[in-house]
């Protein structure tokens, strides 16, 4: 298997000690499936990885594109995912969701 061009890290609020899952997990039902389908439909070479809590709950749901190190917040809709993937294709982070 070749190393993908990019990896998208998706906060799924996994926490040590059984703490309740945070905002990212609660607001992303079906999120990973849609993201995977869109990546495949666009022919992008991106691996999706669900992560533990990224410690930005107040900005969640959070998603990070590597190796670009683009952090996005408030990613809870198909429209947000589409905008972020459009930005990846254009080579610029989507300003509407970009955290800086």
The first five atom37 places (N, CA, C, CB, O) and aatype in JSON, in Angstrom:
{
  "aatype": [20, 20, 20, 20, 20, 20, 20, 20, 20, 20, 20, 20, 20, 20, 20, 20, 20, 20, 20, 20, 20, 20, 20, 20, 20, 20, 20, 20, 20, 20, 20, 20, 20, 20, 20, 20, 20, 20, 20, 20, 20, 20, 20, 20, 20, 20, 20, 20, 20, 20, 20, 20, 20, 20, 20, 20, 20, 20, 20, 20, 20, 20, 20, 20, 20, 20, 20, 20, 20, 20, 20, 20, 20, 20, 20, 20, 20, 20, 20, 20, 20, 20, 20, 20, 20, 20, 20, 20, 20, 20, 20, 20, 20, 20, 20, 20, 20, 20, 20, 20],
  "atom_mask": [
    [1, 1, 1, 1, 1],
    [1, 1, 1, 1, 1],
    [1, 1, 1, 1, 1],
    [1, 1, 1, 1, 1],
    [1, 1, 1, 1, 1],
    [1, 1, 1, 1, 1],
    [1, 1, 1, 1, 1],
    [1, 1, 1, 1, 1],
    [1, 1, 1, 1, 1],
    [1, 1, 1, 1, 1],
    [1, 1, 1, 1, 1],
    [1, 1, 1, 1, 1],
    [1, 1, 1, 1, 1],
    [1, 1, 1, 1, 1],
    [1, 1, 1, 1, 1],
    [1, 1, 1, 1, 1],
    [1, 1, 1, 1, 1],
    [1, 1, 1, 1, 1],
    [1, 1, 1, 1, 1],
    [1, 1, 1, 1, 1],
    [1, 1, 1, 1, 1],
    [1, 1, 1, 1, 1],
    [1, 1, 1, 1, 1],
    [1, 1, 1, 1, 1],
    [1, 1, 1, 1, 1],
    [1, 1, 1, 1, 1],
    [1, 1, 1, 1, 1],
    [1, 1, 1, 1, 1],
    [1, 1, 1, 1, 1],
    [1, 1, 1, 1, 1],
    [1, 1, 1, 1, 1],
    [1, 1, 1, 1, 1],
    [1, 1, 1, 1, 1],
    [1, 1, 1, 1, 1],
    [1, 1, 1, 1, 1],
    [1, 1, 1, 1, 1],
    [1, 1, 1, 1, 1],
    [1, 1, 1, 1, 1],
    [1, 1, 1, 1, 1],
    [1, 1, 1, 1, 1],
    [1, 1, 1, 1, 1],
    [1, 1, 1, 1, 1],
    [1, 1, 1, 1, 1],
    [1, 1, 1, 1, 1],
    [1, 1, 1, 1, 1],
    [1, 1, 1, 1, 1],
    [1, 1, 1, 1, 1],
    [1, 1, 1, 1, 1],
    [1, 1, 1, 1, 1],
    [1, 1, 1, 1, 1],
    [1, 1, 1, 1, 1],
    [1, 1, 1, 1, 1],
    [1, 1, 1, 1, 1],
    [1, 1, 1, 1, 1],
    [1, 1, 1, 1, 1],
    [1, 1, 1, 1, 1],
    [1, 1, 1, 1, 1],
    [1, 1, 1, 1, 1],
    [1, 1, 1, 1, 1],
    [1, 1, 1, 1, 1],
    [1, 1, 1, 1, 1],
    [1, 1, 1, 1, 1],
    [1, 1, 1, 1, 1],
    [1, 1, 1, 1, 1],
    [1, 1, 1, 1, 1],
    [1, 1, 1, 1, 1],
    [1, 1, 1, 1, 1],
    [1, 1, 1, 1, 1],
    [1, 1, 1, 1, 1],
    [1, 1, 1, 1, 1],
    [1, 1, 1, 1, 1],
    [1, 1, 1, 1, 1],
    [1, 1, 1, 1, 1],
    [1, 1, 1, 1, 1],
    [1, 1, 1, 1, 1],
    [1, 1, 1, 1, 1],
    [1, 1, 1, 1, 1],
    [1, 1, 1, 1, 1],
    [1, 1, 1, 1, 1],
    [1, 1, 1, 1, 1],
    [1, 1, 1, 1, 1],
    [1, 1, 1, 1, 1],
    [1, 1, 1, 1, 1],
    [1, 1, 1, 1, 1],
    [1, 1, 1, 1, 1],
    [1, 1, 1, 1, 1],
    [1, 1, 1, 1, 1],
    [1, 1, 1, 1, 1],
    [1, 1, 1, 1, 1],
    [1, 1, 1, 1, 1],
    [1, 1, 1, 1, 1],
    [1, 1, 1, 1, 1],
    [1, 1, 1, 1, 1],
    [1, 1, 1, 1, 1],
    [1, 1, 1, 1, 1],
    [1, 1, 1, 1, 1],
    [1, 1, 1, 1, 1],
    [1, 1, 1, 1, 1],
    [1, 1, 1, 1, 1],
    [1, 1, 1, 1, 1]
  ],
  "atom_positions": [
    [[0.84, -1.19, 0.0], [0.0, 0.0, 0.0], [0.88, 1.24, 0.0], [-0.95, 0.0, 1.22], [1.79, 1.36, 0.81]],
    [[0.6, 2.14, -0.9], [1.35, 3.39, -0.98], [0.92, 4.35, 0.13], [1.15, 4.04, -2.36], [-0.21, 4.31, 0.61]],
    [[1.84, 5.2, 0.51], [1.52, 6.22, 1.52], [0.65, 7.28, 0.85], [2.83, 6.86, 2.12], [1.01, 7.79, -0.21]],
    [[-0.51, 7.62, 1.46], [-1.39, 8.62, 0.85], [-0.78, 10.02, 0.86], [-2.73, 8.64, 1.58], [0.09, 10.33, 1.68]],
    [[-1.26, 10.86, -0.06], [-0.79, 12.24, -0.13], [-1.14, 13.02, 1.13], [-1.37, 12.93, -1.34], [-0.35, 13.83, 1.61]],
    [[-2.32, 12.77, 1.64], [-2.8, 13.49, 2.82], [-3.5, 12.52, 3.77], [-3.76, 14.63, 2.41], [-3.87, 11.4, 3.41]],
    [[-3.67, 13.01, 4.98], [-4.44, 12.29, 5.99], [-5.36, 13.3, 6.66], [-3.51, 11.58, 7.05], [-4.93, 14.41, 7.0]],
    [[-6.61, 12.93, 6.83], [-7.54, 13.78, 7.56], [-7.81, 13.13, 8.91], [-8.87, 13.99, 6.76], [-8.28, 12.0, 8.99]],
    [[-7.5, 13.87, 9.95], [-7.75, 13.44, 11.32], [-9.1, 14.0, 11.75], [-6.61, 13.89, 12.3], [-9.33, 15.2, 11.66]],
    [[-9.98, 13.13, 12.21], [-11.32, 13.56, 12.6], [-11.52, 13.27, 14.08], [-12.41, 12.83, 11.75], [-11.47, 12.12, 14.51]],
    [[-11.73, 14.32, 14.86], [-11.95, 14.13, 16.29], [-13.22, 13.34, 16.52], [-12.02, 15.5, 17.02], [-14.29, 13.68, 16.02]],
    [[-13.08, 12.28, 17.3], [-14.24, 11.47, 17.67], [-14.4, 11.41, 19.18], [-14.12, 10.05, 17.1], [-15.14, 10.57, 19.71]],
    [[-13.7, 12.3, 19.88], [-13.87, 12.53, 21.31], [-13.53, 11.33, 22.19], [-15.26, 12.94, 21.58], [-14.0, 11.27, 23.32]],
    [[-12.73, 10.38, 21.7], [-12.35, 9.25, 22.55], [-11.51, 9.79, 23.69], [-11.56, 8.17, 21.74], [-10.57, 10.56, 23.48]],
    [[-11.87, 9.39, 24.93], [-11.18, 9.92, 26.11], [-10.79, 8.81, 27.06], [-12.07, 10.94, 26.83], [-11.43, 7.76, 27.12]],
    [[-9.73, 9.04, 27.8], [-9.25, 8.08, 28.78], [-10.2, 8.02, 29.97], [-7.82, 8.45, 29.25], [-10.79, 9.04, 30.34]],
    [[-10.36, 6.88, 30.55], [-11.12, 6.75, 31.78], [-12.62, 6.75, 31.62], [-10.75, 7.82, 32.69], [-13.34, 6.88, 32.61]],
    [[-13.11, 6.6, 30.4], [-14.54, 6.49, 30.21], [-15.32, 7.78, 30.36], [-15.07, 5.52, 31.14], [-16.54, 7.75, 30.53]],
    [[-14.63, 8.93, 30.29], [-15.34, 10.21, 30.35], [-16.37, 10.27, 29.23], [-14.35, 11.4, 30.26], [-16.17, 9.66, 28.18]],
    [[-17.45, 11.01, 29.43], [-18.46, 11.13, 28.37], [-17.84, 11.68, 27.09], [-19.61, 12.03, 28.82], [-16.94, 12.51, 27.13]],
    [[-18.34, 11.21, 25.97], [-17.85, 11.68, 24.69], [-18.29, 13.12, 24.49], [-18.36, 10.78, 23.53], [-19.4, 13.51, 24.88]],
    [[-17.43, 13.9, 23.89], [-17.67, 15.32, 23.72], [-18.47, 15.68, 22.49], [-16.4, 16.03, 23.67], [-19.11, 14.83, 21.86]],
    [[-18.43, 16.94, 22.15], [-19.25, 17.52, 21.08], [-18.92, 16.93, 19.71], [-19.06, 19.02, 21.05], [-19.82, 16.73, 18.89]],
    [[-17.66, 16.66, 19.45], [-17.29, 16.18, 18.11], [-17.99, 14.87, 17.77], [-15.78, 16.0, 18.01], [-18.57, 14.73, 16.69]],
    [[-17.93, 13.93, 18.67], [-18.57, 12.64, 18.43], [-20.09, 12.79, 18.27], [-18.26, 11.67, 19.58], [-20.69, 12.19, 17.38]],
    [[-20.68, 13.6, 19.12], [-22.14, 13.76, 19.12], [-22.67, 14.44, 17.87], [-22.57, 14.55, 20.33], [-23.81, 14.19, 17.47]],
    [[-21.87, 15.28, 17.23], [-22.34, 16.05, 16.08], [-21.86, 15.52, 14.74], [-21.9, 17.47, 16.23], [-22.0, 16.19, 13.72]],
    [[-21.29, 14.32, 14.73], [-20.75, 13.81, 13.47], [-21.32, 12.46, 13.08], [-19.25, 13.71, 13.58], [-20.62, 11.65, 12.47]],
    [[-22.55, 12.19, 13.4], [-23.19, 10.94, 13.01], [-23.23, 10.84, 11.48], [-24.62, 10.84, 13.6], [-23.8, 11.7, 10.82]],
    [[-22.62, 9.81, 10.92], [-22.57, 9.63, 9.48], [-21.47, 10.41, 8.8], [-23.87, 10.0, 8.89], [-21.28, 10.29, 7.59]],
    [[-20.74, 11.22, 9.55], [-19.7, 12.11, 9.05], [-18.59, 11.35, 8.33], [-19.11, 12.91, 10.2], [-18.22, 11.7, 7.21]],
    [[-18.05, 10.31, 8.97], [-16.93, 9.58, 8.39], [-17.32, 8.88, 7.09], [-16.4, 8.56, 9.38], [-16.54, 8.86, 6.14]],
    [[-18.51, 8.33, 7.04], [-19.0, 7.66, 5.83], [-19.11, 8.66, 4.68], [-20.37, 7.0, 6.09], [-18.64, 8.4, 3.57]],
    [[-19.73, 9.81, 4.94], [-19.86, 10.83, 3.9], [-18.49, 11.32, 3.43], [-20.71, 12.02, 4.4], [-18.26, 11.46, 2.23]],
    [[-17.6, 11.57, 4.37], [-16.26, 12.04, 4.04], [-15.54, 11.03, 3.15], [-15.44, 12.29, 5.33], [-14.94, 11.41, 2.14]],
    [[-15.6, 9.76, 3.51], [-14.96, 8.71, 2.71], [-15.55, 8.64, 1.3], [-15.1, 7.35, 3.4], [-14.81, 8.54, 0.32]],
    [[-16.87, 8.71, 1.21], [-17.52, 8.65, -0.1], [-17.12, 9.83, -0.98], [-19.04, 8.61, 0.06], [-16.89, 9.66, -2.18]],
    [[-17.05, 11.02, -0.39], [-16.67, 12.22, -1.15], [-15.21, 12.15, -1.61], [-16.89, 13.47, -0.31], [-14.9, 12.54, -2.73]],
    [[-14.34, 11.66, -0.75], [-12.93, 11.52, -1.12], [-12.79, 10.57, -2.3], [-12.1, 11.0, 0.09], [-12.07, 10.86, -3.26]],
    [[-13.49, 9.45, -2.24], [-13.44, 8.48, -3.34], [-14.04, 9.06, -4.62], [-14.16, 7.2, -2.96], [-13.48, 8.88, -5.7]],
    [[-15.18, 9.74, -4.5], [-15.85, 10.31, -5.68], [-14.99, 11.36, -6.36], [-17.2, 10.92, -5.26], [-15.05, 11.52, -7.58]],
    [[-14.19, 12.07, -5.59], [-13.34, 13.13, -6.15], [-11.98, 12.6, -6.6], [-13.13, 14.23, -5.11], [-11.2, 13.33, -7.21]],
    [[-11.71, 11.34, -6.32], [-10.44, 10.75, -6.72], [-9.25, 11.26, -5.92], [-10.2, 10.99, -8.17], [-8.12, 11.28, -6.42]],
    [[-9.49, 11.69, -4.69], [-8.42, 12.21, -3.84], [-7.69, 11.07, -3.15], [-8.99, 13.19, -2.81], [-8.28, 10.03, -2.84]],
    [[-6.41, 11.27, -2.9], [-5.56, 10.28, -2.24], [-5.41, 10.69, -0.77], [-4.16, 10.16, -2.94], [-4.38, 11.24, -0.36]],
    [[-6.45, 10.4, 0.01], [-6.51, 10.84, 1.41], [-6.96, 9.69, 2.3], [-7.46, 12.05, 1.57], [-7.92, 8.99, 1.99]],
    [[-6.25, 9.5, 3.4], [-6.6, 8.52, 4.42], [-7.36, 9.24, 5.53], [-5.33, 7.8, 4.98], [-6.94, 10.32, 5.96]],
    [[-8.45, 8.66, 6.0], [-9.22, 9.24, 7.11], [-8.88, 8.47, 8.38], [-10.76, 9.19, 6.83], [-8.84, 7.24, 8.39]],
    [[-8.64, 9.21, 9.45], [-8.33, 8.59, 10.74], [-9.17, 9.23, 11.83], [-6.83, 8.73, 11.07], [-9.15, 10.45, 12.0]],
    [[-9.93, 8.42, 12.58], [-10.68, 8.89, 13.75], [-9.71, 8.98, 14.92], [-11.91, 7.94, 14.08], [-8.91, 8.07, 15.13]],
    [[-9.78, 10.07, 15.67], [-8.83, 10.3, 16.75], [-9.51, 10.43, 18.11], [-8.02, 11.54, 16.48], [-10.74, 10.46, 18.22]],
    [[-8.67, 10.5, 19.12], [-9.14, 10.88, 20.44], [-9.43, 12.37, 20.47], [-8.11, 10.5, 21.51], [-9.32, 13.06, 19.46]],
    [[-9.8, 12.84, 21.64], [-10.15, 14.25, 21.8], [-8.98, 15.14, 21.42], [-10.58, 14.54, 23.25], [-7.85, 14.92, 21.86]],
    [[-9.25, 16.16, 20.59], [-8.21, 17.1, 20.15], [-8.16, 18.34, 21.03], [-8.45, 17.51, 18.7], [-7.41, 19.27, 20.75]],
    [[-8.94, 18.36, 22.09], [-8.89, 19.42, 23.11], [-9.35, 20.79, 22.59], [-7.49, 19.55, 23.64], [-8.92, 21.82, 23.12]],
    [[-10.21, 20.8, 21.58], [-10.79, 22.05, 21.08], [-12.31, 21.92, 21.06], [-10.24, 22.39, 19.66], [-12.96, 22.32, 20.09]],
    [[-12.87, 21.36, 22.11], [-14.3, 21.06, 22.17], [-15.18, 22.28, 21.85], [-14.66, 20.53, 23.55], [-16.22, 22.15, 21.21]],
    [[-14.75, 23.46, 22.29], [-15.55, 24.66, 22.05], [-15.6, 25.03, 20.57], [-14.99, 25.83, 22.85], [-16.44, 25.84, 20.17]],
    [[-14.71, 24.44, 19.76], [-14.69, 24.73, 18.32], [-15.14, 23.53, 17.49], [-13.29, 25.15, 17.9], [-15.09, 23.57, 16.26]],
    [[-15.57, 22.47, 18.16], [-15.89, 21.22, 17.48], [-17.17, 21.26, 16.67], [-16.0, 20.12, 18.48], [-17.98, 22.18, 16.78]],
    [[-17.32, 20.26, 15.86], [-16.4, 19.18, 15.55], [-15.15, 19.68, 14.82], [-17.11, 18.13, 14.71], [-15.2, 20.6, 14.01]],
    [[-14.02, 19.02, 15.15], [-12.72, 19.43, 14.64], [-12.18, 18.39, 13.67], [-11.73, 19.65, 15.8], [-12.37, 17.18, 13.85]],
    [[-11.51, 18.88, 12.63], [-10.91, 18.04, 11.62], [-9.56, 18.68, 11.24], [-11.85, 17.88, 10.37], [-9.47, 19.9, 11.14]],
    [[-8.52, 17.85, 11.03], [-7.18, 18.35, 10.67], [-6.72, 17.67, 9.4], [-6.16, 18.11, 11.84], [-6.82, 16.45, 9.26]],
    [[-6.2, 18.46, 8.47], [-5.66, 17.93, 7.22], [-4.13, 17.97, 7.32], [-6.16, 18.74, 5.98], [-3.54, 19.03, 7.52]],
    [[-3.52, 16.79, 7.19], [-2.06, 16.68, 7.23], [-1.56, 16.21, 5.88], [-1.61, 15.7, 8.36], [-2.29, 15.46, 5.22]],
    [[-0.4, 16.57, 5.42], [0.66, 17.27, 6.14], [0.53, 18.79, 6.12], [1.98, 16.89, 5.59], [1.44, 19.48, 6.58]],
    [[-0.57, 19.31, 5.61], [-0.75, 20.77, 5.51], [-0.9, 21.44, 6.87], [-1.95, 21.09, 4.66], [-0.66, 22.64, 7.01]],
    [[-1.32, 20.66, 7.88], [-1.59, 21.16, 9.23], [-2.68, 22.23, 9.22], [-0.31, 21.73, 9.85], [-2.59, 23.24, 9.91]],
    [[-3.71, 21.98, 8.42], [-4.89, 22.85, 8.38], [-5.9, 22.33, 9.39], [-5.51, 22.91, 6.93], [-6.36, 21.19, 9.28]],
    [[-6.25, 23.13, 10.37], [-7.22, 22.78, 11.4], [-8.55, 23.46, 11.07], [-6.71, 23.2, 12.83], [-8.59, 24.65, 10.76]],
    [[-9.62, 22.69, 11.15], [-10.96, 23.2, 10.86], [-11.88, 22.93, 12.03], [-11.52, 22.55, 9.57], [-11.79, 21.88, 12.68]],
    [[-12.77, 23.88, 12.31], [-13.74, 23.72, 13.38], [-15.15, 23.94, 12.88], [-13.43, 24.69, 14.52], [-15.36, 24.52, 11.81]],
    [[-16.11, 23.47, 13.65], [-17.52, 23.62, 13.28], [-17.9, 22.79, 12.08], [-17.83, 25.07, 13.01], [-18.82, 23.13, 11.34]],
    [[-17.19, 21.68, 11.89], [-17.4, 20.82, 10.72], [-18.46, 19.78, 11.07], [-16.07, 20.13, 10.27], [-18.14, 18.66, 11.47]],
    [[-19.73, 20.16, 10.91], [-20.8, 19.25, 11.31], [-21.85, 19.03, 10.22], [-21.48, 19.77, 12.55], [-22.94, 18.53, 10.49]],
    [[-21.51, 19.4, 8.99], [-22.49, 19.22, 7.91], [-21.8, 18.76, 6.64], [-23.27, 20.53, 7.66], [-20.59, 18.9, 6.49]],
    [[-22.59, 18.22, 5.74], [-22.06, 17.82, 4.43], [-21.53, 19.03, 3.68], [-23.15, 17.1, 3.6], [-20.55, 18.93, 2.95]],
    [[-22.17, 20.18, 3.84], [-21.72, 21.4, 3.18], [-20.33, 21.8, 3.66], [-22.72, 22.54, 3.43], [-19.5, 22.24, 2.87]],
    [[-20.07, 21.64, 4.97], [-18.76, 21.97, 5.52], [-17.7, 21.03, 4.95], [-18.79, 21.89, 7.06], [-16.62, 21.47, 4.57]],
    [[-18.01, 19.75, 4.89], [-17.07, 18.78, 4.34], [-16.78, 19.11, 2.88], [-17.64, 17.34, 4.46], [-15.62, 19.1, 2.46]],
    [[-17.82, 19.4, 2.12], [-17.64, 19.74, 0.7], [-16.74, 20.96, 0.54], [-19.01, 20.0, 0.04], [-15.86, 20.97, -0.32]],
    [[-16.95, 21.98, 1.36], [-16.16, 23.2, 1.28], [-14.69, 22.92, 1.61], [-16.72, 24.27, 2.23], [-13.79, 23.45, 0.95]],
    [[-14.45, 22.09, 2.6], [-13.08, 21.75, 2.99], [-12.4, 20.94, 1.9], [-13.07, 20.97, 4.31], [-11.24, 21.2, 1.57]],
    [[-13.11, 19.97, 1.32], [-12.54, 19.18, 0.23], [-12.31, 20.04, -1.01], [-13.45, 18.0, -0.11], [-11.33, 19.84, -1.73]],
    [[-13.2, 21.0, -1.26], [-12.98, 21.94, -2.37], [-11.67, 22.7, -2.15], [-14.18, 22.93, -2.49], [-10.9, 22.91, -3.09]],
    [[-11.43, 23.12, -0.92], [-10.21, 23.84, -0.59], [-8.97, 22.98, -0.78], [-10.27, 24.33, 0.83], [-7.94, 23.45, -1.26]],
    [[-9.06, 21.71, -0.39], [-7.94, 20.8, -0.59], [-7.63, 20.69, -2.08], [-8.25, 19.39, 0.01], [-6.46, 20.75, -2.49]],
    [[-8.66, 20.54, -2.89], [-8.47, 20.44, -4.34], [-7.87, 21.74, -4.9], [-9.81, 20.13, -5.04], [-7.08, 21.69, -5.85]],
    [[-8.23, 22.87, -4.34], [-7.73, 24.16, -4.81], [-6.35, 24.51, -4.24], [-8.72, 25.27, -4.45], [-5.68, 25.43, -4.71]],
    [[-5.93, 23.76, -3.21], [-4.63, 24.02, -2.59], [-4.64, 25.11, -1.55], [-3.66, 24.36, -3.62], [-3.58, 25.61, -1.17]],
    [[-5.84, 25.49, -1.07], [-5.97, 26.54, -0.05], [-6.99, 26.09, 0.99], [-6.38, 27.9, -0.69], [-8.02, 25.51, 0.64]],
    [[-6.73, 26.35, 2.27], [-7.72, 25.96, 3.28], [-9.0, 26.77, 3.14], [-7.14, 26.14, 4.68], [-8.96, 27.97, 2.84]],
    [[-10.12, 26.13, 3.36], [-11.43, 26.8, 3.32], [-11.51, 27.79, 4.49], [-12.6, 25.76, 3.39], [-11.53, 27.38, 5.65]],
    [[-11.56, 29.07, 4.18], [-11.5, 30.13, 5.19], [-12.67, 30.06, 6.17], [-11.48, 31.48, 4.53], [-12.51, 30.41, 7.34]],
    [[-13.84, 29.63, 5.72], [-15.03, 29.63, 6.58], [-14.87, 28.74, 7.81], [-16.23, 29.17, 5.79], [-15.42, 29.06, 8.86]],
    [[-14.14, 27.64, 7.7], [-14.0, 26.69, 8.8], [-12.57, 26.63, 9.36], [-14.43, 25.31, 8.34], [-12.33, 25.96, 10.36]],
    [[-11.63, 27.31, 8.71], [-10.22, 27.24, 9.08], [-9.99, 27.89, 10.45], [-9.35, 27.93, 8.02], [-10.49, 28.98, 10.72]],
    [[-9.23, 27.21, 11.29], [-8.96, 27.72, 12.64], [-7.64, 28.48, 12.72], [-8.94, 26.58, 13.63], [-7.3, 29.01, 13.78]],
    [[-6.91, 28.54, 11.65], [-5.68, 29.34, 11.66], [-4.43, 28.57, 11.47], [-5.58, 30.06, 12.9], [-3.34, 29.15, 11.46]]
  ]
}
